[in-house]
Every structure is written in structure tokens, then in C-alpha cells.
Amino acid sequence: MDDDKRIERILRDTRTIALVGASPKPDRPSHGVMAALLRAGFQVIPVNPGLAGQTILGQTVVAALSDIKEKVDMVDVFRRAEDTPSVAREAVAIGAKSLWLQLGIVNEEAAGIAAAAGMNVVMDRCTAIEIRRLLER
């Protein structure tokens, strides 16, 4: 399966996204992507330990993936590459189907952790760009 078809399938199979590194600041990439995901009809749960209990774009922020009560399909990560292996382990622990590392983020250790657990892995891509490119044709 080519990469576009694989990514399109991941996006079509996703309903609930945990967005790790969510920011309330409109000038931050995570904020713009979160807004785009919400507009596209996804349920988005912002994850940021420093903002837990607050809201971003009307969604209540949780401190950690383990604080999310519902089933998470995708963990969308806006963190430095070196921080992603621990996020991958948390994503595996909550039973997420996909680990998505945003544009500019590549970490083979994190990818290996997720892939070994049977998760889909996407690195160095923007969910909002891929949705526009593959789903909104």
C-alpha cells in the first residue's frame, strides 16, 4: 500500500485524537492544527500537563494520555523528537491505534515502540495538511 493510501486509511479510521503538546496560543502550530481537526469533525482531546483542567478551543485539557476516559484512535504529537518515546509508550498503554508525529518530528525509537505494539506510525507529517490533501478532494 502506498503511503498516501495508508495515511488516508488511518485518517478515515480515526474519530478521536489526543493532541499532545496542545497550546492555547493562536500563533502555535498545535493550536491551528487542533482547530483544523475540530472543523474536520474529529473529537480532539488536548493533552498538556501545565494546562490540565483549562480549555483550548472549547475542549477540556487533560494532563496525560492516561487521564483520557474514552477510546483514543490517534495520538498526535507536538513535542520535541527526544520526548516522543515516552509518549509512544503512553499511547501503547492506552490502546491507541496510531501514533502521529507532526511535521519536523522524527524518532525511530518512538516509531519502533508503537509499531511493535501493532500501531500505525506516521512521522514528519501534519495531520491538517494531510486531511486537506487526501480527504477534502
C-alpha positions as a Markdown table, in Angstrom:
| # | Residue | x | y | z |
|---|---|---|---|---|
| 1 | Met | 0.0 | 0.0 | 0.0 |
| 2 | Asp | 1.5 | 3.4 | -0.9 |
| 3 | Asp | 2.0 | 6.0 | 1.7 |
| 4 | Asp | -0.9 | 8.2 | 0.6 |
| 5 | Lys | -3.4 | 5.3 | 0.8 |
| 6 | Arg | -2.0 | 4.2 | 4.2 |
| 7 | Ile | -2.3 | 7.7 | 5.6 |
| 8 | Glu | -5.8 | 8.2 | 4.1 |
| 9 | Arg | -6.9 | 4.9 | 5.7 |
| 10 | Ile | -5.5 | 6.0 | 9.1 |
| 11 | Leu | -7.4 | 9.3 | 8.9 |
| 12 | Arg | -10.6 | 7.7 | 7.8 |
| 13 | Asp | -10.4 | 5.2 | 10.6 |
| 14 | Thr | -9.8 | 7.9 | 13.2 |
| 15 | Arg | -12.6 | 9.6 | 15.2 |
| 16 | Thr | -10.9 | 10.6 | 18.5 |
| 17 | Ile | -7.5 | 12.3 | 18.6 |
| 18 | Ala | -5.4 | 13.0 | 21.7 |
| 19 | Leu | -3.3 | 16.1 | 20.8 |
| 20 | Val | -0.1 | 16.0 | 22.9 |
| 21 | Gly | 1.5 | 19.4 | 23.4 |
| 22 | Ala | -1.7 | 21.4 | 22.8 |
| 23 | Ser | -1.3 | 25.1 | 23.2 |
| 24 | Pro | -3.9 | 27.9 | 23.9 |
| 25 | Lys | -1.8 | 30.4 | 21.9 |
| 26 | Pro | -3.3 | 31.0 | 18.4 |
| 27 | Asp | 0.2 | 31.5 | 16.9 |
| 28 | Arg | 1.4 | 28.0 | 17.8 |
| 29 | Pro | 1.1 | 25.2 | 15.2 |
| 30 | Ser | -0.7 | 22.9 | 17.6 |
| 31 | His | -3.4 | 25.4 | 18.1 |
| 32 | Gly | -4.0 | 25.8 | 14.3 |
| 33 | Val | -3.9 | 22.1 | 13.7 |
| 34 | Met | -6.3 | 21.5 | 16.6 |
| 35 | Ala | -8.8 | 24.0 | 15.2 |
| 36 | Ala | -8.5 | 22.3 | 11.7 |
| 37 | Leu | -9.1 | 18.9 | 13.2 |
| 38 | Leu | -12.2 | 20.1 | 15.1 |
| 39 | Arg | -13.5 | 21.7 | 11.9 |
| 40 | Ala | -13.0 | 18.4 | 10.0 |
| 41 | Gly | -15.2 | 16.7 | 12.6 |
| 42 | Phe | -12.7 | 14.9 | 14.8 |
| 43 | Gln | -13.1 | 14.8 | 18.5 |
| 44 | Val | -9.9 | 16.3 | 19.9 |
| 45 | Ile | -8.7 | 15.9 | 23.4 |
| 46 | Pro | -5.9 | 18.4 | 24.2 |
| 47 | Val | -3.0 | 17.0 | 26.4 |
| 48 | Asn | -0.8 | 19.4 | 28.3 |
| 49 | Pro | 0.2 | 18.8 | 32.0 |
| 50 | Gly | 0.7 | 22.5 | 32.6 |
| 51 | Leu | -2.9 | 23.4 | 31.5 |
| 52 | Ala | -4.9 | 20.5 | 32.8 |
| 53 | Gly | -8.5 | 21.5 | 33.6 |
| 54 | Gln | -8.4 | 24.6 | 31.4 |
| 55 | Thr | -10.0 | 24.6 | 27.9 |
| 56 | Ile | -8.5 | 25.1 | 24.5 |
| 57 | Leu | -10.9 | 25.8 | 21.6 |
| 58 | Gly | -13.7 | 24.7 | 23.9 |
| 59 | Gln | -12.1 | 21.3 | 24.8 |
| 60 | Thr | -11.0 | 20.4 | 28.3 |
| 61 | Val | -7.3 | 19.8 | 28.7 |
| 62 | Val | -6.0 | 16.7 | 30.4 |
| 63 | Ala | -2.6 | 16.3 | 32.0 |
| 64 | Ala | -1.7 | 12.9 | 30.5 |
| 65 | Leu | -2.9 | 10.3 | 28.0 |
| 66 | Ser | -3.8 | 8.1 | 30.9 |
| 67 | Asp | -6.4 | 10.7 | 32.1 |
| 68 | Ile | -8.5 | 10.2 | 29.0 |
| 69 | Lys | -11.6 | 8.1 | 29.7 |
| 70 | Glu | -12.7 | 7.4 | 26.1 |
| 71 | Lys | -11.1 | 5.3 | 23.4 |
| 72 | Val | -8.4 | 7.2 | 21.6 |
| 73 | Asp | -7.8 | 6.3 | 17.9 |
| 74 | Met | -4.8 | 8.6 | 17.3 |
| 75 | Val | -2.1 | 10.3 | 19.4 |
| 76 | Asp | -1.0 | 13.4 | 17.5 |
| 77 | Val | 2.3 | 14.7 | 18.9 |
| 78 | Phe | 3.6 | 18.3 | 19.1 |
| 79 | Arg | 6.7 | 17.6 | 21.2 |
| 80 | Arg | 10.4 | 17.6 | 20.6 |
| 81 | Ala | 11.6 | 14.4 | 19.0 |
| 82 | Glu | 13.6 | 13.3 | 22.1 |
| 83 | Asp | 10.3 | 13.4 | 24.1 |
| 84 | Thr | 8.4 | 11.1 | 21.8 |
| 85 | Pro | 9.5 | 7.6 | 23.1 |
| 86 | Ser | 7.7 | 8.2 | 26.4 |
| 87 | Val | 4.6 | 9.5 | 24.5 |
| 88 | Ala | 4.7 | 6.3 | 22.4 |
| 89 | Arg | 4.8 | 4.1 | 25.5 |
| 90 | Glu | 1.8 | 6.0 | 26.9 |
| 91 | Ala | 0.0 | 5.7 | 23.6 |
| 92 | Val | 0.6 | 1.9 | 23.6 |
| 93 | Ala | -0.6 | 1.8 | 27.2 |
| 94 | Ile | -4.0 | 3.4 | 26.4 |
| 95 | Gly | -4.5 | 1.2 | 23.3 |
| 96 | Ala | -4.4 | 3.9 | 20.7 |
| 97 | Lys | -4.4 | 2.7 | 17.1 |
| 98 | Ser | -2.0 | 5.3 | 15.6 |
| 99 | Leu | 1.0 | 7.4 | 16.7 |
| 100 | Trp | 1.4 | 10.6 | 14.5 |
| 101 | Leu | 4.5 | 12.7 | 14.9 |
| 102 | Gln | 4.0 | 16.2 | 13.4 |
| 103 | Leu | 5.9 | 17.9 | 10.7 |
| 104 | Gly | 9.6 | 18.1 | 11.6 |
| 105 | Ile | 9.4 | 15.3 | 14.3 |
| 106 | Val | 11.1 | 12.0 | 13.6 |
| 107 | Asn | 12.1 | 9.5 | 16.2 |
| 108 | Glu | 12.9 | 5.9 | 15.2 |
| 109 | Glu | 12.7 | 4.7 | 18.9 |
| 110 | Ala | 9.2 | 6.1 | 19.3 |
| 111 | Ala | 8.2 | 4.6 | 15.9 |
| 112 | Gly | 9.6 | 1.2 | 17.0 |
| 113 | Ile | 7.7 | 1.2 | 20.3 |
| 114 | Ala | 4.4 | 2.0 | 18.6 |
| 115 | Ala | 5.0 | -0.4 | 15.6 |
| 116 | Ala | 5.9 | -3.3 | 18.0 |
| 117 | Ala | 2.5 | -2.8 | 19.6 |
| 118 | Gly | 0.8 | -3.0 | 16.3 |
| 119 | Met | 0.1 | 0.7 | 16.0 |
| 120 | Asn | 0.1 | 2.7 | 12.7 |
| 121 | Val | 3.0 | 5.2 | 12.7 |
| 122 | Val | 3.3 | 8.4 | 10.8 |
| 123 | Met | 6.3 | 10.8 | 11.2 |
| 124 | Asp | 7.2 | 14.2 | 9.9 |
| 125 | Arg | 3.7 | 14.9 | 8.5 |
| 126 | Cys | 1.0 | 17.4 | 9.5 |
| 127 | Thr | -2.5 | 16.0 | 10.2 |
| 128 | Ala | -4.2 | 19.1 | 9.0 |
| 129 | Ile | -2.3 | 19.2 | 5.7 |
| 130 | Glu | -2.9 | 15.5 | 5.0 |
| 131 | Ile | -6.6 | 15.8 | 5.7 |
| 132 | Arg | -6.9 | 18.7 | 3.2 |
| 133 | Arg | -4.7 | 16.8 | 0.7 |
| 134 | Leu | -6.3 | 13.3 | 1.0 |
| 135 | Leu | -9.8 | 13.7 | 2.4 |
| 136 | Glu | -11.1 | 17.1 | 1.1 |
| 137 | Arg | -10.8 | 16.5 | -2.6 |
